[in-house]
Amino acid sequence: MKSTLATPFKLSSLALCVFLTACGGGSSSSKDTTPTPEPTPTPTAPTQGAVSGPHTTGSVSEPVFVYYDLDNKAVIELTAEQAATNTVWDIAFKRSGIYLNQHSDNTITAFATGNNSDFFDADGKAIAASFIAATAETELADYLAVKTSDIPTDETKFIADKTSNIIEGFYNYDMTTHVVTAADSNYFIANSDNAFTKFRATDITTAGRGIGQITLQTAYQSSSDAAFAAEQELTIDAALACSGEVTHVYVDFDTNQEVTAADAWDINFPCAADKTGADFTINIADDAQAMHDFDNSYDAVDPTAVAYYGFKDNVYSVKAFDSTPWYQYGLNGGHLLWSQFDVYLIKTPTKTHKVQITSYYDADGVSGNISFRADEVDELAGEAGA
């Protein structure tokens, strides 16, 4: 009779022999313990082109800012007051407006690549059908194609948002002789207290580093006048006015004379820090506006059409995106905004990013809901993001 124990015994011996590698056993072993190297992963292009949004920028009556950090691809919750001193955000959106941070520690500039030139005819007119047919998906390839080699080497092609004082250009400065003269052909028009005043500086005498005396020629148009009156001369002795405790010299155009801060005034000259005269600055009142008329082309202002003259507040901003708007309006006869799908290069102090606006509406068609792509520019071909 065949024993049923023989086979298991033989299998156990065989298993033991395999386990010990050499059937001789013993405490020594010749097993190779060198680790097997892991294969080096093949570099792949970074994922790009994912759409961020829609981000709500409020309504027409109650617009709000959306502040965005390009490095971290994140919205930063800030008030407008906080944003003015914040250095983290790079680009902001409010309704159809796009804003760039202008903090001295994070000055942002932009350049339009013009990759969408085929959306316009030979005369530069928008081809409505091209805009209407374009979608985030159809324009993704053009976005991904933008690489570091597309970044202009000419830094002047990148422009920033510029904040200016509306009464700029009333004097000339010679860089060689350091002499200041009045820019007497540069006219300004102030809109203040339901009246208009056209004025220019015709003579400036310096005192220290400031204005000691300035002569203005002013032409007044009251609410009942059809045109500007003849010019009147007004001389301001800023050196005398600033020698006391005052901080500004004030002028009232209604009476064409210097007044105090307690009176109704239209423009002021801040006193220089050394009190020898006034700074080279003219401010208009908070409730007033002004415009340039450097061509001296206006003999009057039509009060019923004030909104169309281009009057601006004392301090105003010209946005970089104003010169190359991201949208076209009313292409189908309605009131919609259609993205141009241009790719903008946004330069921070350390990096360059690309941005493409993909939509101004949410899924329900509500306006002011901005969607966009934003990625750091590199030389690798991008891949569509999830």
Summary of the structure (lengths in Angstrom):
residues: 386
radius of gyration: 34.5
end to end distance: 71.8
largest distance: 139.1
contacts: 1036
relative contact order: 0.19
helix: 14%
strand: 37%
